[in-house]
Amino acid sequence: MPTSSNLSSIIRFYADKKKSGFIDFREFCTYVKKYAEHHVEEQADLVKYLGDPSETLLAEIQGLTEKRLVTLLTNGNKRTIISISFYSVIYSKQYKDILSNDSTPFPLVSDLPKLFPVAILERKDSSSYIPSSINNHNSKSPLLYILEFSQNIPSLLLPACVPIPVLQEAAQIKIKKILKKDEFHDYFLKKLRGTNPAKEISIKNFFKHFVDENLKESTDLINSDDYYLWNQLCYFIRQDFEKIQDKTLEDINILQSVYICESYSTYLKDQMQTSQKKQDALKELELNLGKYPFFFSMHQILKFKNQNGKLLYGLYSEDDLKEFLQTHSTTQSKSELPKLLVFKVESGTRYFVYKNKIIQIVVKLCGEAHDTIQDILENKWFNALLNFEKLPEMTNSEQFERCLQKQVELQSPVLYSLLTANFMTLLSYEKEDDETLQAFQIFSEGKILPFSDLLMLKNSQILSSAKIRLPFVYSIPIISWIISLFSNKKKNTKKTDSEQKIETRKDENKPQKHVSKQEQLADQAITISKELIPEGSSLDRELNFSIKQWNKIISPEANQQLVEDVNSLIRDYTRRVVKTLSTTSFTKERVQNLAETLVKTPNMQKIKEEKNLTEYVTLYILKLVSNG
């Protein structure tokens, strides 16, 4: 034995030496004293056992008793130490013996020595202990448990160091032993055939697989078509053996084995179902990543739901999600992009997007940015022309491209980040080989098209539109020249410092404005909108896009009439509902529930695109409330 100052180890070593778990306390005190004198130089902690160690040992044994490692029996003046770990080792060897000899019985509580205090052992219910210990096994634990079963079946002695798969294998060996006997083999084979008349071949193969071949794990059954037959067989065996009045040791072992197998099988079934739910959730995750708006931040991904409205995050773990994203966003080939790409906007938010959706997103965002940027530039140029100013981008193509790039960066950060992402160059080459990427042309000779081509904007057209808005006199050269002479004069003088101070004091002295319920709801609606609207987009943009998803009418007049009818219904509905809403109950979930309720009304049911319509109603309600 290696030198140790651990009392539990010393007791165990002494018990092995004496070949008995019962140790006389006085003899042990003498042994410990000699042990300490011999090893104190190697283990300084042993100094406490020099002299008379009895008081020290009693105190330490009390602590070990509380840990269920040893116990102390007192009979008059005689005190006896009982080593729990000594018996734990003995019974763990007995389980190993069962694996090689099916006649070896399970260790029962009645096998313990007569004077052994059974109360010191912790009791475990088999139906809960077996599932909980499969993944929490401690192979070095010296503890000894009492494994209890229902139906008054005698309990087993189970060392904590015995792995549950070993216990399960021992139980299967016991069941296999009786099935090898002709009378039991034919009897239970007949019962299975009687309840499964259409599965003759499956039953025959199952019996051959389980009884004749060396099947060691019930996991082989849980993943096969034999799982149902295995559980039915366990039920038949338990049902018959429970009816026996005077049970032999073998009968008891069979019942214990069945309960062990059923608990283990139930656990494996639950694990299989949990694993299946996780796989289904990951498939739902993959589908959701391919839905509009096609690019998602981690915050949005964590809020994905399945068809039943349950959060996917929870059906799979954080590690499962990270592994999924890592697997899909990496590739083994340096010349090929992964299925899932990642890009970051200026704010620092990282987005995940499928490779085959990028061109579709770029085209969509370009279409949305077209109107916005055109209006911005037209207004800016109009104001410049009013003041008789000329901007270089009005006529210079290079300056116009730089101007568009700046506007895209400001107005559509997602579009700008995509167009400037490193993977776009490689995507242009893959586009030639992938049909899903060839729907739109955004590349020319391996390079992304200029911003003017992507946005379909020309400086000449914008300049022409800005000039048309100018007053008529600006088209007359002489008059416009005279006006320009006076345009440089300041129309407004700056306020004096004293005036500014007076106004500042007035602002400071103004009473705090009371925030009404309507204003609070409006603020709440704006906050909710930010959660639903992709970064870089706007509420109006999303509404316009959503209309195209649920309104498929080709005729412009009929299309517009349908939109107006739907909007009218939403406005009337929102007016009624807002009166009953409180600021605390006005949440994203509440708005979505309101939208779903309205969409299910008879007037709305005529529109087939229910999901897209629900998204539109949700956004339109938020728009109405945010506008007060």
VMD Tcl script that draws the C-alpha trace (Angstrom):
set ca {
  {0.00 0.00 0.00}
  {1.37 3.49 -0.86}
  {1.95 5.74 2.13}
  {-1.26 7.66 3.00}
  {-2.57 9.84 5.78}
  {-6.16 9.32 4.66}
  {-7.92 7.38 7.41}
  {-10.50 5.82 5.05}
  {-7.68 4.35 2.94}
  {-5.86 3.09 6.04}
  {-9.03 1.37 7.29}
  {-9.61 -0.20 3.90}
  {-6.01 -1.47 3.72}
  {-6.25 -2.95 7.22}
  {-9.58 -4.64 6.37}
  {-8.04 -6.22 3.27}
  {-5.12 -7.39 5.35}
  {-7.47 -8.98 7.92}
  {-9.82 -10.19 5.12}
  {-12.77 -8.85 7.08}
  {-14.79 -5.64 7.04}
  {-15.14 -5.83 10.84}
  {-12.14 -4.28 12.62}
  {-11.55 -4.24 16.39}
  {-11.08 -0.62 17.41}
  {-8.30 -1.27 19.98}
  {-6.32 -3.40 17.56}
  {-6.72 -0.72 14.90}
  {-5.45 1.99 17.29}
  {-2.30 -0.05 17.89}
  {-1.88 -0.57 14.14}
  {-2.38 3.11 13.31}
  {0.17 4.15 15.95}
  {2.80 1.81 14.49}
  {1.86 2.91 10.96}
  {2.34 6.56 11.90}
  {5.69 5.93 13.59}
  {6.93 4.14 10.48}
  {5.67 6.67 7.86}
  {5.60 10.00 9.71}
  {8.70 11.25 7.86}
  {6.94 10.66 4.51}
  {3.56 11.96 5.64}
  {3.79 14.74 8.22}
  {0.01 14.56 8.82}
  {0.48 11.19 10.54}
  {1.98 12.96 13.56}
  {-1.52 13.24 15.05}
  {-1.61 9.44 15.47}
  {1.57 9.31 17.56}
  {0.98 8.71 21.24}
  {-2.61 7.59 22.03}
  {-4.59 7.99 18.75}
  {-7.98 6.77 20.09}
  {-9.59 10.20 20.61}
  {-8.37 11.45 17.26}
  {-9.59 8.29 15.52}
  {-13.04 8.48 17.15}
  {-13.49 12.05 15.91}
  {-12.39 11.21 12.39}
  {-14.49 8.03 12.25}
  {-17.51 10.13 13.17}
  {-16.86 12.27 10.09}
  {-16.43 9.20 7.89}
  {-19.68 7.77 9.26}
  {-21.54 10.89 8.15}
  {-20.11 10.31 4.68}
  {-21.26 6.65 4.81}
  {-17.70 5.40 4.31}
  {-17.35 3.57 7.65}
  {-19.39 3.05 10.78}
  {-18.60 2.23 14.41}
  {-20.45 -0.46 16.39}
  {-20.40 -0.38 20.19}
  {-21.23 -3.47 22.23}
  {-20.45 -2.83 25.90}
  {-16.77 -1.97 26.12}
  {-16.04 -3.40 22.72}
  {-16.06 -1.12 19.70}
  {-15.86 -2.36 16.10}
  {-15.10 -0.39 12.93}
  {-16.94 -1.52 9.80}
  {-15.35 -0.66 6.44}
  {-18.06 0.02 3.84}
  {-15.55 0.18 0.99}
  {-14.36 -3.35 1.84}
  {-17.81 -4.75 1.00}
  {-18.20 -2.39 -1.95}
  {-15.15 -4.02 -3.57}
  {-16.41 -7.53 -2.83}
  {-19.82 -6.93 -4.42}
  {-18.41 -5.06 -7.43}
  {-16.38 -8.21 -8.19}
  {-19.58 -10.25 -7.93}
  {-21.17 -8.19 -10.73}
  {-18.12 -8.83 -12.91}
  {-18.45 -12.53 -12.18}
  {-22.05 -12.50 -13.47}
  {-20.77 -11.36 -16.87}
  {-18.71 -14.52 -17.20}
  {-20.96 -16.88 -15.22}
  {-24.73 -16.40 -15.47}
  {-25.26 -18.66 -12.44}
  {-23.66 -16.08 -10.12}
  {-26.54 -14.41 -8.22}
  {-27.05 -10.70 -7.65}
  {-25.81 -9.58 -4.20}
  {-28.82 -9.10 -1.90}
  {-29.12 -7.15 1.34}
  {-29.51 -10.47 3.11}
  {-25.97 -11.37 1.99}
  {-24.50 -8.79 4.38}
  {-23.03 -10.05 7.69}
  {-25.59 -10.42 10.45}
  {-24.24 -7.56 12.57}
  {-23.84 -5.18 9.62}
  {-25.86 -1.98 10.30}
  {-27.94 -1.80 7.10}
  {-29.25 1.65 8.07}
  {-25.83 3.14 7.27}
  {-26.32 2.39 3.55}
  {-28.10 4.90 1.33}
  {-31.20 3.60 -0.42}
  {-31.78 4.30 -4.12}
  {-34.95 3.77 -6.15}
  {-34.04 1.80 -9.28}
  {-36.39 3.73 -11.59}
  {-34.71 7.05 -10.75}
  {-31.16 6.00 -9.85}
  {-30.45 4.08 -13.06}
  {-31.34 6.95 -15.45}
  {-29.59 9.59 -13.34}
  {-26.36 7.60 -12.93}
  {-25.74 6.60 -16.54}
  {-23.91 9.84 -17.31}
  {-22.80 10.61 -13.72}
  {-20.78 7.55 -12.87}
  {-17.84 7.66 -10.45}
  {-15.70 4.56 -10.97}
  {-13.63 5.31 -7.83}
  {-16.49 5.82 -5.40}
  {-16.20 3.58 -2.29}
  {-19.92 3.93 -1.46}
  {-22.35 1.03 -1.30}
  {-26.05 1.51 -2.10}
  {-29.23 -0.47 -1.61}
  {-31.07 -0.57 -4.94}
  {-34.81 -0.86 -4.29}
  {-37.60 -2.16 -6.56}
  {-41.37 -2.02 -6.44}
  {-43.77 -4.92 -5.84}
  {-41.86 -6.01 -2.69}
  {-39.02 -7.43 -4.75}
  {-35.88 -7.88 -2.58}
  {-33.35 -5.07 -2.90}
  {-29.90 -5.39 -4.43}
  {-26.57 -4.32 -3.03}
  {-25.02 -2.07 -5.65}
  {-21.56 -0.50 -5.28}
  {-21.49 3.05 -6.64}
  {-18.40 2.13 -8.67}
  {-20.37 -0.37 -10.80}
  {-21.28 1.33 -14.12}
  {-24.95 1.19 -15.09}
  {-24.12 -0.47 -18.46}
  {-22.46 -3.32 -16.51}
  {-25.56 -3.64 -14.33}
  {-27.70 -3.63 -17.47}
  {-25.55 -6.25 -19.15}
  {-25.71 -8.47 -16.05}
  {-29.52 -8.15 -16.07}
  {-29.72 -9.13 -19.75}
  {-27.52 -12.15 -19.09}
  {-29.97 -13.29 -16.40}
  {-32.94 -12.92 -18.77}
  {-31.06 -14.61 -21.58}
  {-30.26 -17.54 -19.26}
  {-33.93 -18.50 -18.74}
  {-34.79 -17.97 -22.41}
  {-32.18 -20.53 -23.36}
  {-34.22 -23.14 -21.51}
  {-36.58 -24.89 -23.89}
  {-39.73 -24.50 -21.80}
  {-39.23 -20.73 -21.31}
  {-37.94 -20.19 -24.83}
  {-40.96 -21.75 -26.54}
  {-43.42 -20.32 -24.01}
  {-42.43 -16.65 -24.41}
  {-41.87 -17.06 -28.13}
  {-45.47 -18.27 -28.40}
  {-46.75 -15.32 -26.33}
  {-44.99 -12.82 -28.58}
  {-46.34 -14.54 -31.70}
  {-49.85 -14.52 -30.26}
  {-49.86 -10.77 -29.71}
  {-48.02 -10.00 -32.96}
  {-49.44 -12.38 -35.60}
  {-48.12 -10.31 -38.51}
  {-44.52 -10.24 -37.22}
  {-43.51 -13.89 -37.36}
  {-40.22 -13.29 -39.11}
  {-39.34 -10.25 -36.97}
  {-40.02 -12.20 -33.75}
  {-37.95 -15.14 -34.92}
  {-35.04 -12.90 -35.87}
  {-35.34 -10.98 -32.59}
  {-35.15 -14.15 -30.50}
  {-32.20 -15.37 -32.50}
  {-30.47 -12.02 -32.17}
  {-31.05 -11.71 -28.43}
  {-30.84 -15.28 -27.15}
  {-28.39 -16.97 -29.47}
  {-26.06 -14.14 -30.38}
  {-23.87 -12.16 -28.00}
  {-25.99 -9.02 -27.57}
  {-24.47 -6.92 -24.81}
  {-26.22 -3.59 -25.01}
  {-29.90 -2.75 -25.15}
  {-28.85 0.24 -27.21}
  {-28.65 -2.28 -30.05}
  {-32.37 -2.79 -29.56}
  {-33.39 0.82 -28.99}
  {-32.06 1.77 -32.41}
  {-33.72 -1.12 -34.20}
  {-37.21 -2.37 -34.99}
  {-36.89 -4.89 -32.15}
  {-37.35 -2.29 -29.43}
  {-41.11 -2.86 -29.20}
  {-40.65 -6.65 -29.02}
  {-37.97 -6.29 -26.33}
  {-40.22 -4.20 -24.10}
  {-43.12 -6.56 -24.66}
  {-40.95 -9.54 -23.75}
  {-39.86 -7.84 -20.50}
  {-43.50 -7.17 -19.67}
  {-44.51 -10.81 -20.26}
  {-41.62 -12.12 -18.13}
  {-42.39 -9.71 -15.27}
  {-46.10 -10.50 -15.47}
  {-45.51 -14.27 -15.17}
  {-42.78 -14.24 -12.52}
  {-44.67 -11.83 -10.26}
  {-47.44 -14.44 -9.99}
  {-45.09 -17.04 -8.48}
  {-45.85 -17.48 -4.78}
  {-42.71 -19.16 -3.47}
  {-39.99 -17.48 -5.46}
  {-36.55 -19.01 -5.72}
  {-33.38 -16.93 -5.81}
  {-33.34 -17.34 -9.57}
  {-36.94 -16.07 -9.81}
  {-36.00 -13.04 -7.72}
  {-32.97 -12.36 -9.90}
  {-35.14 -12.53 -13.03}
  {-37.61 -9.97 -11.65}
  {-34.76 -7.70 -10.58}
  {-33.24 -8.02 -14.04}
  {-36.50 -7.11 -15.75}
  {-36.91 -3.98 -13.62}
  {-33.32 -2.97 -14.34}
  {-33.78 -3.49 -18.09}
  {-37.08 -1.60 -18.15}
  {-35.59 1.38 -16.28}
  {-32.58 1.40 -18.59}
  {-34.74 1.00 -21.68}
  {-37.04 3.83 -20.60}
  {-34.05 6.09 -20.17}
  {-32.71 5.19 -23.62}
  {-36.13 5.80 -25.13}
  {-36.30 9.23 -23.49}
  {-32.82 9.98 -24.75}
  {-33.80 8.90 -28.24}
  {-36.90 11.11 -28.15}
  {-34.88 14.04 -26.82}
  {-32.29 13.48 -29.53}
  {-35.03 13.30 -32.16}
  {-36.57 16.54 -30.88}
  {-33.14 18.16 -31.06}
  {-32.61 16.96 -34.63}
  {-36.09 18.19 -35.61}
  {-35.35 21.54 -33.97}
  {-32.06 21.84 -35.86}
  {-33.91 21.10 -39.10}
  {-36.42 23.83 -38.19}
  {-33.46 26.14 -37.50}
  {-32.08 25.38 -40.94}
  {-35.45 26.11 -42.54}
  {-35.89 29.36 -40.60}
  {-32.48 30.59 -41.74}
  {-33.73 30.24 -45.30}
  {-36.84 32.37 -44.72}
  {-37.32 36.12 -45.14}
  {-35.43 38.37 -44.46}
  {-32.77 35.65 -45.08}
  {-30.09 37.25 -42.85}
  {-30.25 36.89 -39.07}
  {-28.27 38.01 -36.04}
  {-27.62 35.66 -33.12}
  {-30.25 37.57 -31.14}
  {-32.84 36.78 -33.82}
  {-31.73 33.16 -34.15}
  {-32.28 32.60 -30.42}
  {-35.90 33.69 -30.91}
  {-36.69 31.23 -33.72}
  {-39.81 29.14 -33.05}
  {-41.14 25.89 -34.45}
  {-44.52 25.39 -36.08}
  {-46.13 25.01 -32.66}
  {-44.84 28.38 -31.51}
  {-42.25 26.90 -29.13}
  {-38.76 28.36 -28.97}
  {-36.22 26.19 -30.77}
  {-33.51 27.30 -28.35}
  {-34.12 24.96 -25.48}
  {-34.86 21.98 -27.69}
  {-31.19 22.20 -28.56}
  {-28.46 23.54 -26.28}
  {-26.15 26.49 -26.73}
  {-23.36 24.07 -27.65}
  {-25.61 22.40 -30.25}
  {-26.35 25.79 -31.80}
  {-22.68 26.79 -31.87}
  {-21.74 23.46 -33.42}
  {-24.48 23.81 -36.07}
  {-23.41 27.34 -37.04}
  {-19.74 26.37 -36.98}
  {-20.31 23.32 -39.18}
  {-22.43 25.18 -41.72}
  {-20.16 28.24 -41.86}
  {-16.93 26.34 -42.51}
  {-15.78 24.35 -45.50}
  {-12.99 21.90 -46.19}
  {-12.22 23.43 -49.56}
  {-10.29 26.70 -49.77}
  {-11.74 27.41 -53.19}
  {-15.37 26.97 -52.19}
  {-17.53 29.06 -49.88}
  {-19.40 27.35 -47.02}
  {-23.16 26.94 -47.11}
  {-23.67 29.57 -44.39}
  {-21.81 32.87 -44.58}
  {-21.19 35.47 -41.91}
  {-20.88 39.22 -42.33}
  {-20.70 42.14 -39.91}
  {-22.27 45.59 -40.17}
  {-20.65 48.77 -38.88}
  {-22.57 48.58 -35.58}
  {-20.75 45.31 -34.83}
  {-23.75 43.01 -35.30}
  {-22.86 39.72 -36.99}
  {-25.36 38.22 -39.43}
  {-25.69 34.69 -40.79}
  {-26.94 34.19 -44.33}
  {-27.16 31.26 -46.74}
  {-24.86 31.55 -49.73}
  {-27.67 30.89 -52.20}
  {-29.74 33.76 -50.74}
  {-27.13 36.52 -50.99}
  {-27.87 37.67 -54.53}
  {-31.59 37.67 -53.80}
  {-30.97 39.82 -50.71}
  {-28.73 42.23 -52.62}
  {-31.33 42.68 -55.35}
  {-34.10 43.23 -52.79}
  {-32.09 45.72 -50.75}
  {-31.01 47.54 -53.89}
  {-34.67 47.89 -54.88}
  {-35.53 49.30 -51.45}
  {-32.54 51.64 -51.43}
  {-33.33 52.92 -54.94}
  {-36.34 55.02 -53.90}
  {-34.82 56.17 -50.62}
  {-31.51 57.33 -52.06}
  {-33.14 58.86 -55.13}
  {-35.41 60.99 -52.92}
  {-32.49 62.02 -50.69}
  {-30.28 63.08 -53.60}
  {-33.12 64.76 -55.47}
  {-34.03 66.87 -52.42}
  {-30.38 67.68 -51.73}
  {-29.73 68.72 -55.31}
  {-32.98 70.69 -55.47}
  {-31.97 72.74 -52.42}
  {-28.52 73.27 -53.90}
  {-29.99 74.51 -57.19}
  {-32.32 76.83 -55.28}
  {-29.21 78.48 -53.86}
  {-27.53 78.47 -57.28}
  {-24.98 75.85 -56.15}
  {-23.55 73.08 -58.27}
  {-22.38 69.82 -56.71}
  {-19.62 67.79 -58.43}
  {-21.67 64.56 -58.33}
  {-24.33 66.19 -60.50}
  {-22.17 65.84 -63.59}
  {-19.09 63.83 -62.61}
  {-19.60 60.04 -62.81}
  {-16.82 59.16 -60.37}
  {-18.08 61.65 -57.81}
  {-21.59 60.31 -58.29}
  {-20.38 56.73 -57.57}
  {-18.68 57.90 -54.37}
  {-21.83 59.75 -53.39}
  {-23.96 56.64 -53.94}
  {-21.52 54.50 -51.95}
  {-21.75 56.91 -49.01}
  {-25.54 56.95 -49.18}
  {-25.73 53.14 -49.29}
  {-23.46 52.97 -46.25}
  {-25.77 55.36 -44.38}
  {-29.18 54.23 -45.56}
  {-28.67 50.47 -45.98}
  {-25.80 49.21 -43.79}
  {-26.67 45.57 -44.46}
  {-26.47 46.07 -48.23}
  {-23.19 47.96 -47.90}
  {-21.68 45.24 -45.69}
  {-22.71 42.54 -48.14}
  {-21.32 44.36 -51.18}
  {-18.00 44.98 -49.43}
  {-17.72 41.53 -47.80}
  {-14.64 39.43 -48.61}
  {-16.69 36.47 -49.81}
  {-18.37 38.40 -52.64}
  {-15.37 38.02 -54.94}
  {-15.34 34.24 -54.57}
  {-19.12 34.18 -54.90}
  {-18.82 35.70 -58.36}
  {-16.85 32.64 -59.50}
  {-19.20 30.13 -57.87}
  {-22.12 31.88 -59.54}
  {-21.16 30.38 -62.87}
  {-21.40 26.82 -61.52}
  {-24.40 27.19 -59.22}
  {-27.82 27.59 -60.84}
  {-29.31 29.00 -57.62}
  {-26.95 31.98 -57.89}
  {-27.67 32.80 -61.52}
  {-31.13 34.33 -61.15}
  {-29.86 37.93 -61.10}
  {-26.82 39.70 -62.54}
  {-24.88 41.74 -60.00}
  {-21.41 40.81 -61.28}
  {-19.53 41.79 -64.40}
  {-16.26 40.09 -65.27}
  {-15.84 38.81 -61.72}
  {-16.50 42.19 -60.11}
  {-19.57 43.68 -58.48}
  {-21.41 46.15 -60.68}
  {-21.05 49.88 -59.86}
  {-23.49 51.32 -57.35}
  {-25.25 53.28 -60.09}
  {-26.00 50.06 -61.98}
  {-27.04 48.15 -58.84}
  {-29.38 50.93 -57.72}
  {-30.39 51.78 -61.32}
  {-29.76 55.46 -60.67}
  {-28.29 58.06 -63.06}
  {-27.13 61.49 -62.02}
  {-28.60 63.01 -65.18}
  {-32.07 61.73 -64.33}
  {-31.89 62.88 -60.71}
  {-30.61 66.29 -61.79}
  {-33.40 66.56 -64.35}
  {-36.02 65.71 -61.69}
  {-34.54 68.29 -59.30}
  {-34.58 71.02 -62.01}
  {-38.22 70.32 -62.86}
  {-39.17 71.18 -59.27}
  {-37.49 74.61 -59.44}
  {-39.70 77.71 -59.76}
  {-40.34 78.97 -63.32}
  {-38.17 82.06 -62.92}
  {-35.07 79.83 -62.50}
  {-35.45 78.87 -66.15}
  {-35.06 82.48 -67.31}
  {-31.31 83.26 -67.42}
  {-31.42 87.06 -66.73}
  {-33.89 86.83 -63.83}
  {-32.13 83.84 -62.28}
  {-28.83 85.78 -62.47}
  {-30.32 88.76 -60.64}
  {-31.80 86.47 -57.95}
  {-28.43 84.80 -57.48}
  {-26.85 88.20 -56.67}
  {-29.06 88.57 -53.65}
  {-29.00 84.90 -52.62}
  {-25.65 85.32 -50.88}
  {-27.08 87.80 -48.37}
  {-28.07 86.33 -45.04}
  {-31.79 86.23 -44.49}
  {-31.64 85.64 -40.77}
  {-29.31 87.18 -38.21}
  {-28.04 85.23 -35.26}
  {-29.67 85.75 -31.94}
  {-27.69 87.73 -29.41}
  {-26.18 85.96 -26.43}
  {-28.65 87.64 -24.10}
  {-31.61 86.41 -26.20}
  {-30.24 82.90 -26.23}
  {-29.80 82.98 -22.44}
  {-33.37 84.20 -21.97}
  {-34.73 81.39 -24.17}
  {-32.59 78.86 -22.32}
  {-34.01 80.01 -19.00}
  {-37.53 79.76 -20.42}
  {-36.87 76.18 -21.52}
  {-35.48 75.30 -18.12}
  {-38.45 76.81 -16.34}
  {-40.98 74.97 -18.49}
  {-42.89 72.36 -16.46}
  {-42.26 68.69 -17.25}
  {-44.71 67.52 -19.85}
  {-46.97 64.69 -18.71}
  {-46.53 61.61 -20.89}
  {-49.94 60.28 -21.89}
  {-50.89 56.64 -22.31}
  {-51.07 57.16 -26.08}
  {-47.49 58.46 -26.15}
  {-46.28 55.57 -24.00}
  {-47.92 53.08 -26.36}
  {-46.35 54.88 -29.32}
  {-42.89 54.60 -27.76}
  {-43.53 50.94 -27.00}
  {-44.63 50.34 -30.60}
  {-41.40 51.90 -31.91}
  {-39.36 49.65 -29.61}
  {-41.23 46.54 -30.77}
  {-40.79 47.59 -34.41}
  {-37.02 47.62 -33.97}
  {-37.16 43.95 -32.94}
  {-39.15 42.94 -36.01}
  {-37.49 45.09 -38.67}
  {-34.10 44.01 -40.06}
  {-31.22 46.40 -39.48}
  {-30.97 49.03 -42.19}
  {-34.61 48.69 -43.21}
  {-37.66 50.70 -42.16}
  {-41.26 50.05 -41.22}
  {-42.57 51.43 -44.53}
  {-40.10 49.34 -46.52}
  {-41.16 46.16 -44.74}
  {-44.84 47.00 -45.22}
  {-44.35 47.57 -48.95}
  {-42.46 44.30 -49.29}
  {-45.04 42.42 -47.23}
  {-47.89 43.66 -49.44}
  {-46.26 41.96 -52.43}
  {-46.17 38.68 -50.49}
  {-49.88 38.42 -49.66}
  {-51.47 40.54 -52.40}
  {-51.08 38.66 -55.69}
  {-53.68 40.60 -57.71}
  {-52.23 41.75 -61.03}
  {-54.62 44.61 -61.78}
  {-53.18 47.82 -60.22}
  {-56.59 49.22 -59.31}
  {-57.86 45.97 -57.75}
  {-54.53 45.50 -56.00}
  {-54.69 48.97 -54.44}
  {-58.35 48.52 -53.51}
  {-57.58 45.27 -51.64}
  {-54.75 46.95 -49.73}
  {-57.02 49.82 -48.73}
  {-59.78 47.44 -47.60}
  {-57.32 45.48 -45.45}
  {-55.84 48.68 -44.02}
  {-59.32 49.93 -43.19}
  {-60.12 46.74 -41.29}
  {-56.84 47.00 -39.39}
  {-57.46 50.65 -38.50}
  {-60.96 49.95 -37.17}
  {-59.74 46.93 -35.22}
  {-56.77 48.82 -33.77}
  {-58.95 51.75 -32.61}
  {-61.13 49.38 -30.62}
  {-58.28 47.35 -29.16}
  {-56.00 50.24 -28.17}
  {-58.61 51.50 -25.70}
  {-58.29 48.27 -23.70}
  {-54.50 48.00 -23.86}
  {-52.13 48.97 -21.08}
  {-48.47 49.86 -21.54}
  {-47.40 46.75 -19.61}
  {-49.49 44.36 -21.70}
  {-48.48 45.92 -25.02}
  {-45.68 43.49 -25.98}
  {-44.49 41.90 -29.21}
  {-46.32 38.68 -28.36}
  {-49.51 40.64 -27.67}
  {-49.33 42.47 -31.01}
  {-48.75 39.19 -32.85}
  {-51.73 37.61 -31.08}
  {-53.91 40.57 -32.07}
  {-52.77 40.19 -35.68}
  {-53.50 36.46 -35.69}
  {-56.98 37.08 -34.26}
  {-57.82 39.64 -36.95}
  {-56.49 37.47 -39.78}
  {-58.79 34.64 -38.68}
  {-61.92 36.78 -39.07}
  {-64.23 35.92 -42.02}
  {-63.31 39.01 -44.06}
  {-59.59 38.25 -43.82}
  {-59.97 34.50 -44.40}
  {-60.55 35.18 -48.11}
  {-56.83 35.97 -48.45}
  {-54.92 32.69 -48.74}
  {-51.47 33.94 -47.73}
  {-52.30 33.83 -44.02}
  {-48.74 33.87 -42.68}
  {-47.60 36.80 -44.84}
  {-50.83 38.64 -44.09}
  {-50.31 38.14 -40.35}
  {-46.84 39.67 -40.59}
  {-48.28 42.63 -42.49}
  {-51.08 43.18 -39.96}
  {-48.55 43.07 -37.12}
  {-46.40 45.76 -38.74}
  {-49.37 47.91 -39.70}
  {-50.74 47.83 -36.14}
  {-47.35 48.99 -34.90}
  {-47.33 51.77 -37.47}
  {-50.76 52.99 -36.41}
  {-49.92 52.93 -32.72}
  {-46.48 54.53 -33.17}
  {-48.08 57.41 -35.12}
  {-50.51 57.96 -32.25}
}
mol new
graphics top color blue
foreach p $ca { graphics top sphere $p radius 0.5 }
foreach p [lrange $ca 0 end-1] q [lrange $ca 1 end] { graphics top cylinder $p $q radius 0.2 }
display resetview
